[in-house]
Amino acid sequence: MELKPIARIESPFPEKFGVPRQSGLIGSLRAWVVFEPEYRVREAFRELEGFSHIWLLWEFSKARRTQWTPTVRPPRLGGNRRVGVFASRSPFRPNPIGLSCVALEAVDWEAPDGPRLLVGGADLMDGTPIFDVKPYLPQADCRPEAAGGYTDETPWQELRVEIPPELLEKVPPSSREALAQVLAADPRPHYHKDPQRIYGMGFAGMEVRFTVDQGLLRVVDVARKES
C-alpha cells in the first residue's frame, strides 16, 4: 500500500521541542491544514463545516527509522519506565503514523491555496504531511468511561509562567495566549530538571528562552528567529 500526503500543516512550531504532547491540550493554538493542489476541490469539503472537530491522520516525518523496538519510555512516565510501543503514542513505531483530534474553526474557501482548514489544538510540527482528514463523531468517538492506563497515575501538572512585560511586548498579541499555555504545559523533556539550564524554543517565528525552577517557568529572552 502506498500513502501519499494530501495536505501539510502550517503551525507555529519549526521543530519538535515545544510541540504539545497530545492534541487538544492547548486549545488556543492555531494552525492551517493546506492541501496539495490536486485535492483543492470544493466538492471534497462539502458539509465539513457542520462538524466541530476532525481527525487528522499524519506522518511522524522527523522520526523515520529503519528498525523498531518493542518497548519505549513515555515522557508521561518521566522516561523512567518502559512500556510496550503499542501501549504508547511514541513516534518511534513500526509505521510512523500519528492521529490527532483537532477543533475545526473555519474552512477558508477563498484563499489562493484554498479550500484550507483553520484548526485549533494541533500537536504537529510545521510542514508535517497529512494523509487524511475525517470528521469526529461524538456518538462514536467519545468514551467518557474509558480507562487511561498508566496515564491515570500521573495527572498533568501545569507550570506557573512569568513573562516580563518588556519581553511579552515582543510577542505578537495574537500569539501571546497560546505561547503562555504552551510554556505552562512544560515543553521540556520530563527527565530535564536542571534549574540553571536555559532552554530555547522556536514558536511563531520567535526564539523563546526560559528557565524552570520549583514549578516556575521564567522567560529570559524573546527574539525574532533568523530564517
Secondary structure as the mmCIF struct_conf table of DSSP 4:
data_model
#
loop_
_struct_conf.conf_type_id
_struct_conf.id
_struct_conf.beg_label_comp_id
_struct_conf.beg_label_asym_id
_struct_conf.beg_label_seq_id
_struct_conf.end_label_comp_id
_struct_conf.end_label_asym_id
_struct_conf.end_label_seq_id
BEND BEND1 ILE A 6 ILE A 6
STRN STRN1 ALA A 7 GLU A 10
BEND BEND2 PRO A 12 PRO A 12
BEND BEND3 PRO A 14 LYS A 16
TURN_TY1_P TURN_TY1_P1 PHE A 17 GLY A 18
BEND BEND4 ARG A 21 GLN A 22
TURN_TY1_P TURN_TY1_P2 SER A 23 GLY A 24
BEND BEND5 LEU A 25 LEU A 25
TURN_TY1_P TURN_TY1_P3 GLY A 27 SER A 28
STRN STRN2 ARG A 30 PHE A 35
HELX_RH_3T_P HELX_RH_3T_P1 PRO A 37 TYR A 39
HELX_RH_3T_P HELX_RH_3T_P2 ARG A 42 PHE A 45
TURN_TY1_P TURN_TY1_P4 ARG A 46 GLU A 47
HELX_RH_3T_P HELX_RH_3T_P3 LEU A 48 GLY A 50
BEND BEND6 SER A 52 SER A 52
STRN STRN3 HIS A 53 GLU A 59
TURN_TY1_P TURN_TY1_P5 SER A 61 LYS A 62
BEND BEND7 THR A 66 GLN A 67
BEND BEND8 PRO A 70 PRO A 70
STRN STRN4 THR A 71 VAL A 72
HELX_RH_3T_P HELX_RH_3T_P4 PRO A 75 LEU A 77
TURN_TY1_P TURN_TY1_P6 GLY A 78 GLY A 79
BEND BEND9 ARG A 81 ARG A 81
STRN STRN5 VAL A 83 GLY A 84
HELX_RH_3T_P HELX_RH_3T_P5 VAL A 85 ALA A 87
BEND BEND10 SER A 88 SER A 88
BEND BEND11 PRO A 91 PRO A 91
BEND BEND12 ARG A 93 ASN A 95
STRN STRN6 ILE A 97 ASP A 108
BEND BEND13 TRP A 109 ALA A 111
TURN_TY1_P TURN_TY1_P7 PRO A 112 ASP A 113
BEND BEND14 PRO A 115 PRO A 115
STRN STRN7 ARG A 116 GLY A 120
BEND BEND15 GLY A 121 GLY A 121
TURN_TY1_P TURN_TY1_P8 ASP A 126 GLY A 127
STRN STRN8 PRO A 129 PRO A 135
HELX_RH_AL_P HELX_RH_AL_P1 PRO A 138 ASP A 141
TURN_TY1_P TURN_TY1_P9 PRO A 144 GLU A 145
HELX_RH_3T_P HELX_RH_3T_P6 GLY A 149 GLU A 153
BEND BEND16 THR A 154 THR A 154
HELX_LH_PP_P HELX_LH_PP_P1 GLU A 158 LEU A 159
STRN STRN9 ARG A 160 GLU A 162
HELX_RH_AL_P HELX_RH_AL_P2 PRO A 165 LEU A 168
TURN_TY1_P TURN_TY1_P10 GLU A 169 LYS A 170
BEND BEND17 VAL A 171 VAL A 171
HELX_RH_AL_P HELX_RH_AL_P3 PRO A 173 ALA A 184
TURN_TY1_P TURN_TY1_P11 ALA A 185 ALA A 185
BEND BEND18 ARG A 188 ARG A 188
TURN_TY1_P TURN_TY1_P12 HIS A 190 TYR A 191
TURN_TY1_P TURN_TY1_P13 PRO A 195 GLN A 196
HELX_LH_PP_P HELX_LH_PP_P2 ARG A 197 ILE A 198
STRN STRN10 TYR A 199 PHE A 203
TURN_TY1_P TURN_TY1_P14 ALA A 204 GLY A 205
STRN STRN11 MET A 206 ASP A 213
TURN_TY1_P TURN_TY1_P15 GLN A 214 GLY A 215
STRN STRN12 LEU A 216 ARG A 224
HELX_LH_PP_P HELX_LH_PP_P3 LYS A 225 GLU A 226
#
